[in-house]
C-alpha cells in the first residue's frame, strides 16, 4: 500500500546524496529549490496526519512515553513544543477543510498553516481571505492579518458580553418629587436608538410648531412632549405628520429622549436653542452613551412634567 512512498523516499535520498549544487545555474538551483520546498511541505502535511492518528491510537504508550507529543519529539528529533504545535494544528485542521486541503497539497508551510488555523478558530469567515493572502504575500503580512482577525474577534466577543450585561441590567425607574414625576432608564444601544429616533422626530415636530406660534422653549421640553405623545397617542405614534396632542402642562427635562449617539444636553457645544433651525437636529432630551449602554435621567431642578402626564404613559406605578 505504501510502496510508492518508500520508493519516493529512496529516490529522493539518492538524489540528495548525488546532488552537486555547485554545477547548477542559478535558475536551475531556484527551480530545484522550489521542488524541494514543495516536497518538504508535503512531508510535513503527511507527518501531521500521521501524528493525529498516532495520538488517537495510543500507540505511544507502548514505548513508555507520557504523551503523543513526547513520542513525536523522540521520533523526529524536534522539540516538545514543535511536536505539540504539530498535534494542535492537525486537530484544528479537521474543522477547516479548505486550509487542510491547501496544506495537504503542499500549498502552505506549517508556519503559515498554524497562523491561519489560529486566526480562523477565532473567526472562521476569515479563512478564505487568509488563504489567498498566504499564497500571494510574505509570511510577515500573513501574521499581521491573522493578528488583526484575532484582535477583531476578541473585540466582538467583548462587545457581545457587554451587550448581554447591559440587557440583563436594563431598567426604567420613575418617582414623584416636588409635584413632578421623574424618570431614569438604562437601555442597550439598539433599543435606545430606536426610542431616541422616534422621540427626535416628534420633538422636531413640536419645535417647528412652537416656532410657527412664536414660542421658544428648551429642547428638553419638546423631547418631553414627544415622549408623552409616543405613549399616549391613539393614532400611529411614529407618524411624523401627525398633529401632536396639546400638552397638559409645560413639559421639561424630567423624562427621556436623545437620538442614538447624540450629545448630552449638558454638553456646552450643543446648538443654540434660539436658532431658527431645529435645536433637536443634534440633541433631544437628556441621554448619554456610556460603556455600551444608553442612559437617561431626570433633573429635579428643572422638572415640571405633571404626574398626570407620566402616569398616563406608564400606568399607576408606585412612587
Number of C-alpha atoms within 10 A of each C-alpha: 5 6 8 9 10 11 11 11 12 12 12 14 12 11 11 12 9 9 11 9 12 8 9 12 10 11 9 12 14 12 11 14 12 12 12 14 14 17 15 15 20 20 13 18 25 15 17 24 17 14 22 18 15 17 17 11 11 12 15 18 13 7 8 10 15 10 14 24 25 19 22 24 16 14 10 12 10 12 13 16 11 14 23 18 16 23 22 17 23 23 16 17 23 11 14 16 12 14 24 19 14 16 22 19 15 19 19 23 20 20 13 21 22 20 20 30 25 19 23 24 18 17 16 15 12 17 21 14 11 24 19 11 15 23 14 10 11 11 16 11 13 21 19 11 20 23 16 13 24 18 14 14 17 14 12 12 13 12 14 13 12 16 19 13 14 19 16 11 12 15 12 13 12 20 14 14 12 10 11 19 23 26 20 19 18 22 23 21 21 14 14 24 19 12 19 26 17 20 31 27 20 28 33 22 20 23 25 17 14 14 16 10 9 8 10 14 15 18 29 27 25 29 33 27 28 30 26 24 24 20 14 16 15 9 12 10 19 15 13 16 11 13 14 21 14 9 14 11 13 14 24 24 29 30 29 28 33 32 25 23 16 21 20 19 20 10 9 9 9 15 17 13 15 13 10 10 14 20 21 27 15 17 27 33 34 27 29 22 20 9 11 16 22 24 24 23 22 22 15 16 9 13 22 20 25 19 18 14 23 24 15 12 16 13 10 11 10 8 10
